[in-house]
Amino acid sequence: MITKILFTVAVIVVVMFVFRHRNQPPPVKNVTPVVPEQSRGISPQMLAYIFIVLIMLVSGLLYLFYWMEQNTIVNIKVIDASGDAYNYQAHKKSIEGKEFTTLDGRRVTLGDSDRVEMIENN
């Protein structure tokens, strides 16, 4: 996860560096009055800032959707070898292989002969 963040920051720094050096005017030998041109649109620096803000918004939305999915409550029905059924509820993020933690804090470890059914609540 940290490598994705570092890679994104590196790309942003490189883009800002390229735009900063591209916008530097060449050295002028003749001294002539400079007449400012009319603005032709959005400057490259403004585009870079808009791009950075857009990346941050998209990253925030993706994290929000991931968080919402991981906090979804799942109904878990465990059927043991003798046919007895037990119902539990747990967050999706608390299910780890053959173990899960219920909403009330109980840690459940499943055996090899247990059958499990998981149904997401909408």
Residue pairs with C-beta under 8 A, 6 or more apart in sequence:
8 55
8 59
12 51
12 52
12 55
15 48
15 51
16 48
19 44
19 45
19 47
19 48
20 45
22 44
23 44
23 45
42 50
69 92
70 91
70 92
70 93
71 91
71 92
71 93
72 91
72 92
72 120
72 121
73 89
73 90
73 91
73 92
73 103
73 120
73 121
74 89
74 90
74 91
74 92
74 95
74 118
74 119
74 120
74 121
75 87
75 88
75 89
75 118
75 119
75 120
75 121
76 87
76 88
76 89
76 90
76 95
76 100
76 116
76 117
76 118
77 85
77 86
77 87
77 88
77 116
77 117
77 118
77 119
78 85
78 86
78 87
78 88
78 108
78 110
78 114
78 115
78 116
79 85
79 86
79 114
79 115
79 116
79 117
80 86
80 111
80 113
80 114
81 111
81 113
81 114
88 100
88 102
88 106
88 108
89 102
89 103
90 100
90 101
90 102
90 103
91 101
91 103
92 120
94 100
94 101
94 102
95 118
98 109
98 110
99 107
99 108
99 109
99 110
100 107
100 108
101 107
101 108
102 108
110 116
